Structure formats: C-alpha cells, structure tokens
Amino acid sequence: MLELQTPIRIMLVEDDKDWRRGLSAYLNAEPDMLVAAETGDPQQAAALCEHAQPSVILLDIMMADSPAGLRLAEQLSMQSSARIIMLTSMENGSFVSEALRAGAVNYIVKSDFAGIPEAVRRAAADRSEIDASAAKLVLEELRRLRGVERDYEVDQFKRQVTPAEVQVLQMIHDGHSQSQIAERSFLSIRTVKNHVGNILRKLGVGSSKEAAEKAKDMGLF
C-alpha cells in the first residue's frame, strides 16, 4: 500500500482577494500542496502563522499601497522557520535586495504564475534557487548602487582639491618634476611644494604619484 505524502503547508498573505482566491485554488489543486491559511491583512499574519504552522509563506510585497510585506517578512522570518517567497507585480531591484535581506528565500513576479508551485517545492525542500528574473534585478541593483557609490567618491574627491591642485596632479601624472611644474605653471618651486603638501594631507596618501593616479581614476583629467 502506498504511503500518502504529507502535503506542503502554505500560508498565503495577499490583499488582492481575487488574485488570492485564484492562487489558493491553483495551489490546492497540486497533489502535494495545501493552503493551510490565507489573509489579506498583514496585521493578522503573525498570529495566523503561529496557528497554521506553514512550511512555506507566499507573501505579497505591496499591501495597502505600501511595501508592508518587507517589514512582515523580517518579522515572520524571526518568528517562524517557514521559508518565505515574496510575490510582486513590480520588477524592482531594491525591493528584491531588501526582501532577501529580510529573510526571504525567493522573489517571484506574479506574472510567472505557473512557476509558483515549483518554487514552493524548492523552498519546502530547502533548496531554493532565486528566480532568474529576480537574480537579474539584484545584479542590476548592485550595479546601480556601485555607480551611486562611485559618483559619491568622485564628488568627495573633487571637493577636496582645488583647480590649481588638479593641474599640478595632472602634470605629476604626465611625469613632470616639481621644478618642471613650477616652470610650466609660472609658479615658484615653493608654491608647487605647498600644493603637493596640501594634496598629500587632504587625500591621506603617501606620495604625489599615488595622488595623481587616484585623481586620474576619479576622472579629474
């Protein structure tokens, strides 16, 4: 006699009643799944989770026109051992990153309706692989954040050095000595040395060549 498989217990948190009803029916039609609890109220989710003891939580990010699901994901991940899959209708890289930091194991765009059952199975088996579209969004968000960080570093660098110091740095980068810089800039050697000393102090580097390389990397010339 075949032993019946214990179904995967699912809790569905989604404030769109029609979509929740459709998804619940869709998942209950799977032979190895049971929607053990569902709600559209994030305030009820914690108590419902405690009572239903789900293995997997399908959690909508946007509820009541706010990303309440992100806050709830963090709360539920601390309260329960259930694997959390975030659902969303928006492809937003920052939301994906925040969801994963909050404790979610996957992030699925609702338009990929057919992929949800398999994502539930992988999560229940503790072998979740982040959805390909979500992974792409994460990489795009990381690139965006790196760009923001780079722009900030360049801006801070530009604020530290004067136009005259940038000119000195460019000539250092081009291989000119301090005496050559003084001659070409119609400055005294003392003024050039002062410029170099100020640059090293401001940038906290050990040599004028290092400072010049840094200025070049920052796109100052």
C-alpha positions, 0 to 999 in steps of 0.5 A, a space after each residue: 500500500 502506498 504511503 500518502 505524502 504529507 502535503 506542503 503547508 502554505 500560508 498565503 498573505 495577499 490583499 488582492 482577494 481575487 488574485 488570492 482566491 485564484 492562487 489558493 485554488 491553483 495551489 490546492 489543486 497540486 497533489 502535494 500542496 495545501 493552503 493551510 491559511 490565507 489573509 489579506 491583512 498583514 496585521 493578522 499574519 503573525 498570529 495566523 502563522 503561529 496557528 497554521 504552522 506553514 512550511 512555506 509563506 507566499 507573501 505579497 510585497 505591496 499591501 495597502 499601497 505600501 511595501 508592508 510585506 518587507 517589514 512582515 517578512 523580517 518579522 515572520 522570518 524571526 518568528 517562524 522557520 517557514 521559508 518565505 517567497 515574496 510575490 510582486 507585480 513590480 520588477 524592482 531591484 531594491 525591493 528584491 535586495 531588501 526582501 532577501 535581506 529580510 529573510 526571504 528565500 525567493 522573489 517571484 513576479 506574479 506574472 510567472 504564475 505557473 512557476 509558483 508551485 515549483 518554487 514552493 517545492 524548492 523552498 519546502 525542500 530547502 533548496 531554493 534557487 532565486 528566480 532568474 528574473 529576480 537574480 537579474 534585478 539584484 545584479 542590476 541593483 548592485 550595479 546601480 548602487 556601485 555607480 551611486 557609490 562611485 559618483 559619491 567618491 568622485 564628488 568627495 574627491 573633487 571637493 577636496 582639491 582645488 583647480 590649481 591642485 588638479 593641474 599640478 596632479 595632472 602634470 605629476 601624472 604626465 611625469 613632470 618634476 616639481 621644478 618642471 611644474 613650477 616652470 610650466 605653471 609660472 609658479 615658484 618651486 615653493 608654491 608647487 611644494 605647498 600644493 603637493 603638501 596640501 594634496 598629500 594631507 587632504 587625500 591621506 596618501 603617501 606620495 604625489 604619484 599615488 595622488 595623481 593616479 587616484 585623481 586620474 581614476 576619479 576622472 579629474 583629467 
